[in-house]
Amino acid sequence: MDRSSIEARVRAVYGLMGDPKAYRAAFSPEIVWHVPGNNPVSGEYRGEDYFTLMPSRMAPLDEWRFSLTGVMVNEKSRAAVVHFAVDGLRRGKRIAIEGAHMIRLDESGRIVEGWGFTKDQAALDDFFSA
């Protein structure tokens, strides 16, 4: 995959968040996702756990608005850094935070591994510990 097709693919995947079936198809069955921090969501999720266990640990999300703000691509590694902003409400706690995902794609353009980063980990830990 070349640089522009990687960026287009990444942007397309993040645009699928409202379509669970299409979103799931954009990930490898062997997905490994690393969530930082010290909260109930923190940890490593493999395969189906990414789609079931991780969201169950995030719940309840009364609001969760995710805005993609930028994508940087490493063509040689089929990898990208995705910058975003999130506004959320959970159990009476509100958060507005910037973060990033570092993702790696497989040969077919599916996400096979991802790492999360946030500008304020303590705030995110507090949000998900409520």
C-alpha positions, 0 to 999 in steps of 0.5 A: 500500500502506498502512503495515500492509500494507507491514509485513505484507508485509515480515514475510511475505517474511522468513518465506519464507527457508526456501522458496527458490521463494516467497522468490525470487517475493517479489523483483522480477526487477530487484532491486538489493541493496547489500552494505556493507563490505570483504569478498568479499560486499561490492558491488552485486547485480542481478537473478539475481546476488542469488540466485546470486552473492551466496550463493556468495560467502557460502558456506560457511555452516555455521550461519546463524540469522536473527532478525527483531527489528523493522520500521519503515515509510515508507508514502509510499515503500513502504520499510521498515527491517528490524532483525535479529540473526544468529548464524553459523558459517563456516570456524571463525569465529563471529559474533553481530551486529545489523544492518538492511536498508533495503528498497523495494517496487515497486507489487506489493509485491515487494522491488526494492531493498535496502541492508544495515547492520551494527552492527559492519562490521569483524566482518562483514568478518572473518567473510566474509573467512575 
